Amino acid sequence: MHYGVLMYPVYFALNKNTIDMPIGFKIMSITIAIIMPIFIIIIEYISKNLISKLMIILIKKILDLLRKRKRRKSFNRKYIKTQ
């Protein structure tokens, strides 16, 4: 994601054409433009960590199931051969 786009409200708030705009809106725009990128970066970092942890757990579960399945098949073959 291009974070420069999120800084647009700062440029909009400080633009020369916005002289008639209320000061509260300028302050709000600047605040949003500063906080939003930080907030989005934190959410992306947390979600990437959660997704990677969930994928690791999922892969481990699948590998365990495959190992158990192989053990059962080999056990059945030995059992059939001995009879």
Contact map, one row per residue, 1 for C-alpha under 8 A:
11100000000000000000000000000000000000000000000000000000000000000000000000000000000
11111100000000000000000000000000000000000000000000000000000000000000000000000000000
11111110000000000000000000000000000010000000000000000000000000000000000000000000000
01111111000000000000000000000000000000000000000000000000000000000000000000000000000
01111111000000000000000000000000000000000000000000000000000000000000000000000000000
01111111100000000000000000000000100110000000000000000000000000000000000000000000000
00111111111000000000000000000000110000000000000000000000000000000000000000000000000
00011111111100000000000000000000100000000000000000000000000000000000000000000000000
00000111111110000000000000001101100000000000000000000000000000000000000000000000000
00000011111111000000000001001100100000000000000000000000000000000000000000000000000
00000011111111100000000000000000000000000000000000000000000000000000000000000000000
00000001111111100100000000001000000000000000000000000000000000000000000000000000000
00000000111111100100000011101100000000000000000000000000000000000000000000000000000
00000000011111110100000001000000000000000000000000000000000000000000000000000000000
00000000001111111110000000000000000000000000000000000000000000000000000000000000000
00000000000001111110000000000000000000000000000000000000000000000000000000000000000
00000000000000111111000000000000000000000000000000000000000000000000000000000000000
00000000000111111111100000000000000000000000000000000000000000000000000000000000000
00000000000000111111100000000000000000000000000000000000000000000000000000000000000
00000000000000001111110000000000000000000000000000000000000000000000000000000000000
00000000000000000111111011000000000000000000000000000000000000000000000000000000000
00000000000000000001111111000000000000000000000000000000000000000000000000000000000
00000000000000000000111111100000000000000000000000000000000000000000000000000000000
00000000000000000000011111110000000000000000000000000000000000000000000000000000000
00000000000010000000111111111000000000000000000000000000000000000000000000000000000
00000000010011000000111111111100000000000000000000000000000000000000000000000000000
00000000000010000000001111111110000000000000000000000000000000000000000000000000000
00000000000000000000000111111111000000000000000000000000000000000000000000000000000
00000000110110000000000011111111100000000000000000000000000000000000000000000000000
00000000110010000000000001111111110000000000000000000000000000000000000000000000000
00000000000000000000000000111111111000000000000000000000000000000000000000000000000
00000000100000000000000000011111111100000000000000000000000000000000000000000000000
00000111110000000000000000001111111110000000000000000000000000000000000000000000000
00000010000000000000000000000111111111000000000000000000000000000000000000000000000
00000000000000000000000000000011111111100000000000000000000000000000000000000000000
00000100000000000000000000000001111111110000000000000000000000000000000000000000000
00100100000000000000000000000000111111111000000000000000000000000000000000000000000
00000000000000000000000000000000011111111100000000000000000000000000000000000000000
00000000000000000000000000000000001111111110000000000000000000000000000000000000000
00000000000000000000000000000000000111111111000000000000000000000000000000000000000
00000000000000000000000000000000000011111111100000000000000000000000000000000000000
00000000000000000000000000000000000001111111110000000000000000000000000000000000000
00000000000000000000000000000000000000111111111000000000000000000000000000000000000
00000000000000000000000000000000000000011111111100000000000000000000000000000000000
00000000000000000000000000000000000000001111111110000000000000000000000000000000000
00000000000000000000000000000000000000000111111111000000000000000000000000000000000
00000000000000000000000000000000000000000011111111100000000000000000000000000000000
00000000000000000000000000000000000000000001111111110000000000000000000000000000000
00000000000000000000000000000000000000000000111111111000000000000000000000000000000
00000000000000000000000000000000000000000000011111111100000000000000000000000000000
00000000000000000000000000000000000000000000001111111110000000000000000000000000000
00000000000000000000000000000000000000000000000111111111000000000000000000000000000
00000000000000000000000000000000000000000000000011111111100000000000000000000000000
00000000000000000000000000000000000000000000000001111111110000000000000000000000000
00000000000000000000000000000000000000000000000000111111111000000000000000000000000
00000000000000000000000000000000000000000000000000011111111100000000000000000000000
00000000000000000000000000000000000000000000000000001111111110000000000000000000000
00000000000000000000000000000000000000000000000000000111111111000000000000000000000
00000000000000000000000000000000000000000000000000000011111111100000000000000000000
00000000000000000000000000000000000000000000000000000001111111110000000000000000000
00000000000000000000000000000000000000000000000000000000111111111000000000000000000
00000000000000000000000000000000000000000000000000000000011111111100000000000000000
00000000000000000000000000000000000000000000000000000000001111111110000000000000000
00000000000000000000000000000000000000000000000000000000000111111111000000000000000
00000000000000000000000000000000000000000000000000000000000011111111100000000000000
00000000000000000000000000000000000000000000000000000000000001111111110000000000000
00000000000000000000000000000000000000000000000000000000000000111111111000000000000
00000000000000000000000000000000000000000000000000000000000000011111111100000000000
00000000000000000000000000000000000000000000000000000000000000001111111110000000000
00000000000000000000000000000000000000000000000000000000000000000111111111000000000
00000000000000000000000000000000000000000000000000000000000000000011111111100000000
00000000000000000000000000000000000000000000000000000000000000000001111111110000000
00000000000000000000000000000000000000000000000000000000000000000000111111111000000
00000000000000000000000000000000000000000000000000000000000000000000011111111100000
00000000000000000000000000000000000000000000000000000000000000000000001111111110000
00000000000000000000000000000000000000000000000000000000000000000000000111111111000
00000000000000000000000000000000000000000000000000000000000000000000000011111111100
00000000000000000000000000000000000000000000000000000000000000000000000001111111110
00000000000000000000000000000000000000000000000000000000000000000000000000111111111
00000000000000000000000000000000000000000000000000000000000000000000000000011111111
00000000000000000000000000000000000000000000000000000000000000000000000000001111111
00000000000000000000000000000000000000000000000000000000000000000000000000000111111
00000000000000000000000000000000000000000000000000000000000000000000000000000011111
